[in-house]
């Protein structure tokens, strides 16, 4: 899903009445050449609606990826939403050579494997969110 697709699910998420929502979106925007400004605007739409419903929003930095350098996107997340919302940094613990995902965490350089999921779970747990 692209960030624009996510905006269509916001009401469904709100209807579930969660206390918190963890958002990890954006890699498909990079894949589909969606501008960073458009991605940030779409994420803002989602965040604004969720927060207006009284839901705490936690935004995650993108995982490293072999095909795209996600650093600019991750930096834009912090710039646009602040460190108080971008509380989960998967990138740092999962990066391998250069800006690629560590090969132990993905067979194709994009999709996380079970070892990656385990690391991500630990990161979420230690984030005290």
Secondary structure, 3 states (H helix, E strand, C coil): CCHHHHHCCHHHHHHCCCCEEEECCCHHHHHCCCCHHHHHHHHHHHHHHHHHCCCEEEEEECCCCCCCCCHHHHHHHHHHHCCCCEEEECHHHHECCCCCECHHHCCCCCCCCHHHHHHHHHHHHHCCC
